[in-house]
Each structure stands twice: as structure tokens, then as C-alpha cells.
Amino acid sequence: MRFLIELWEGFKIAIVALRANKMRAFLTTLGIVIGITTVIAIHSIIVGLNNAFYTSISALGSDVLYIQKFAWGSHDDWLQSLHRKDITLKEAEAVKQQSTYARAVAPTMAARRTVKYGSEKLNNVIVYGSTEDVIITSNISPELGRPLTSLDVDHRRHVCLIGSEVAEKLFDKVNPLSRRIVIGQTKFRVVGVLEKRGNILDVNLDSRVIIPIGVFQKLYGSRRWVTIEVKVADPELVEEAKDELTGILRRVRKVPAMKENDFAINQQDVIADLYKSLTTALYAVAFGVGAISLIVGGIGIMNIMLVSVTERTREIGIRKAIGARSKDILWQFLVESVMVSAIGGIIGILLGFIIAKVLASTTFLSASVSPISIIIGVSFIATVGIFFGIFPAYKASKMDPIIALRYE
């Protein structure tokens, strides 16, 4: 109870002192405001980036494996992979026939082409050539129409699935089903419109077209990189599936027993780990900038508190003369220091919250002030207020009352 009374008394004295020097208190808190706003705003932006990224990457599916010539996320492996043999449809057929863990297997090839309908035209649309299984391996389904079928693939029909953005920009409010679009120089009939997917790693998943792989090879050539997408039947058996696929591919590609694999089996975890390492560095930079601002603000608090102690030397002497203990004086100035820091911190949190709301309403980021952001802000407030206020408060508590009373 005594502690609470002393805390309340310190709070009231601090309020009076801050009211008496409003401009000085404002300038002192400015550094804290900038620091906390920086930390809260950047943390909110990173949270928004994380939400957008993981929502997008979840579209790949944690149970989908990608057999490719190159390994994801490794520059050295990429350079070494240049000399590897290309992945071909031969490997895709072997995987489809021999794998016991695969639910679906879809070889995929890609090229960029202009897509036209009437007077509307889209440039650099990604055109994929694949099989009917691409719907399963890519975790997509048509919002309108139907997917590719085995008959489309086997008979090399000139049909296509288009992304939602392609449909919006080419057809506006017209139903695109059964309409004929021109991909490159060739006409295709639209049989389905894919559901909206968003972006992943700067790739627009809604600006694409899928055609049968045989037609793709005939039109754009067969000497292109092939990615074999493998949907594992059970997500818990992904590692077993990778081992099985490794054995199948080594046999088909005739890799000697003592040689390393001349192919890569990639999955979304690699991208997630790479992204995590990048955002970790971003976190470090963000909190480094915020910490510098808070240190500058803390130094400002210490400086002003030392000035305040000097100005109120006589007051300290009077309080001690009428019975105030050293710890009472210590609490008085420490509470004042924490209050200055808290005012700046609260303003900083509010500004960070406003910035997050503005970002959320004007960009694709779902930026928001999370409870963790507030906890971080409050922790910084308390740390700065106590750390930079303890020395002035200690100096005030150790004053000799007789010398303090004689101070002019």
C-alpha cells in the first residue's frame, strides 16, 4: 500500500512538472515517438508481407514436389546445374508409371506470348503447356467452365484455360467460355476460367493460360525446360516420396552409383526458408533503425531530467528536510522519466496503428498492429524510461539536503 501511495505521489508531481514545461516535454518525447512509430510501422509492414507471402505460397501446396534441372535458392547449385541434362517427358512418364506415392503427375513447360481477343491484347502472358493433372498438382480449379481432359491432351486440341485477370482484361463482362482467343499466332477455344490466385514472388498467377502440352511443343518447340509437378498422395509421406522419386529418376537418367543427382526435387519449404532468412535481416535492420531513434530519444530524456534535477535542487532539499527519504526522491524522478517515455510511446503506437491502417486500405498488404507489436512498443517504452531515467533520479536522491537548500 505504501508503495502504491508513493507511486501515486510521484505520478502527480510528474504531471505538474510536465505541465510546467510543455514544449520541453514535447521535444523530449519526439525522439521516442519517432523510434516507436518506426518499430511499430515496420513490424506491421513485415507482418503484412508475411501474410501476403504465406497466403500466396500456400497455393503451391506443401505436398507438391517439383522435379527440375535447377535447385531453388542456391546460386552455386544453379551454376553447376547448367551442365546437367534437361528434364524431359520421358522422366515424367516414368514417374507416372512407377511412383507409388504420387497422386498426380503433370509435366509443365512455359513461354511468354501475346494473347488477343478482338481489339483487346495482353502482352507477356505466361502460357503453360501441361496435362489434365495440372489441375491437381497446381491446386487450382476452374471458376467457370471445365478443366483440361485427357482427350484434350491426347488429341492435341486447341483449347485453353485462362487466368482470372486474362478473362477480366480481354472479355470484361462478356462470358469467355467457348470464345476463341489468339495466343501468339494461333487460335484457341476457352473452355475454363481459373479461380483468382494472386501473386507469388512477383509472379502473377492470374495472368496465365494453360494449353495441352502436345500443342505447346508443336507450336513453341520441345527443347524447353520441363518441370514435373508431383502431387503426393499423403502429405505425411513427402520425404518417402522424394526418396522414391530420386531412385526412379536416377534409373531413368542412368546416373552412376557414385555420382551425385543430376536433377533437383524442390518444394515450397525451400522458398519459405529463403523468404524467412530475408525477413529476418529486414527485422534486424528495422529494429536497428528503431533502436537508434529510441537511444537518441532516451539520451534526450536523460539530458532533460538532469536539467530538471538541477532546476529543482531547492525543491529536493525542502522535501528531504521535511522527511522525504532518498528512495522517495528516486521514485519521483524515475516516475517522471517513465511518464515522458510513456507519452512518446503511446503517441508512437497510435501513429504506427494509423500507418498500418493506411497501408492496409491502400495496398495489397494486410498490415495491422498485432498484439506482439504493442508488447514490443510497451517493452521499449519501459526500458527507455527506466534505463535513461535511473541516473538523473539516483543523482537527485543522493543530494545533501543542506547543500540543496542553499542552492540558488
C-alpha positions, 0 to 999 in steps of 0.5 A: 500500500505504501508503495502504491501511495508513493507511486501515486505521489510521484505520478502527480508531481510528474504531471505538474512538472510536465505541465510546467514545461510543455514544449520541453516535454514535447521535444523530449518525447519526439525522439521516442515517438519517432523510434516507436512509430518506426518499430511499430510501422515496420513490424506491421509492414513485415507482418503484412508481407508475411501474410501476403507471402504465406497466403500466396505460397500456400497455393503451391501446396506443401505436398507438391514436389517439383522435379527440375534441372535447377535447385531453388535458392542456391546460386552455386547449385544453379551454376553447376546445374547448367551442365546437367541434362534437361528434364524431359517427358520421358522422366515424367512418364516414368514417374507416372508409371512407377511412383507409388506415392504420387497422386498426380503427375503433370509435366509443365513447360512455359513461354511468354506470348501475346494473347488477343481477343478482338481489339483487346491484347495482353502482352507477356502472358505466361502460357503453360503447356501441361496435362489434365493433372495440372489441375491437381498438382497446381491446386487450382480449379476452374471458376467457370467452365471445365478443366483440361481432359485427357482427350484434350491432351491426347488429341492435341486440341486447341483449347485453353484455360485462362487466368482470372485477370486474362478473362477480366482484361480481354472479355470484361463482362462478356462470358469467355467460355467457348470464345476463341482467343489468339495466343501468339499466332494461333487460335484457341477455344476457352473452355475454363476460367481459373479461380483468382490466385494472386501473386507469388514472388512477383509472379502473377498467377492470374495472368496465365493460360494453360494449353495441352502440352502436345500443342505447346511443343508443336507450336513453341518447340520441345527443347524447353525446360520441363518441370514435373509437378508431383502431387503426393498422395499423403502429405505425411509421406513427402520425404518417402516420396522424394526418396522414391522419386530420386531412385526412379529418376536416377534409373531413368537418367542412368546416373552412376552409383557414385555420382551425385543427382543430376536433377533437383526435387524442390518444394515450397519449404525451400522458398519459405526458408529463403523468404524467412532468412530475408525477413529476418535481416529486414527485422534486424535492420528495422529494429536497428533503425528503431533502436537508434531513434529510441537511444537518441530519444532516451539520451534526450530524456536523460539530458532533460531530467538532469536539467530538471534535477538541477532546476529543482535542487531547492525543491529536493532539499525542502522535501528531504528536510521535511522527511522525504527519504532518498528512495522517495526522491528516486521514485519521483524522478524515475516516475517522471522519466517513465511518464515522458517515455510513456507519452512518446510511446503511446503517441508512437503506437497510435501513429504506427496503428494509423500507418498500418491502417493506411497501408492496409486500405491502400495496398495489397498488404494486410498490415495491422498492429498485432498484439506482439507489436504493442508488447514490443512498443510497451517493452521499449517504452519501459526500458527507455524510461527506466534505463535513461531515467535511473541516473538523473533520479539516483543523482537527485536522491543522493543530494545533501539536503543542506547543500540543496537548500542553499542552492540558488 
